[in-house]
Amino acid sequence: QVQLVESGGGSVQAGGSLRLSCAASARTFSNYAMAWFRQASGKEREFVAAISRSGGSTYYANSVKGRFTILRDNAEKMVYLQMNSLKPEDTAGYYCAALWLSTEVVPTTPARYKYWGQGTSVTVSS
């Protein structure tokens, strides 16, 4: 069983930055691919970013590419999402997700992920 706890959400003006954190309880954290998803009110959950077990490969949704960066610290069992140049359309609940994998290939569909955090809210005002 893996527990994930997100933090770092809040309210910011357009153009601002936030850094989301996700603390994991997994004993072998380095065996898990990690990802961030988001869900805006009335919309389906969508992929934001993912990172391979080693951190060597990262993947981004086109809508956040160049503005967001996903990072992980396997020693601290942490995953981060650095969000810059935020836009009002980035407003959503952000969720950290984990999936045990034996490879470096990382899925980007939410249905593939077994473990989820409770989410942290991000509001970007214009």
ABEGO torsion letter per residue (X at the ends): XBBBBBBGBEBBBBGBBBBBBBBBABABAAABBBBBBBBBBGBBBBBABBBBAAGABBBBBAAABGABBBBBBAAAGBBBBBBBGBBAAABBBBBBBBBBBABABBBABAAABABBBAEBBBBBBX
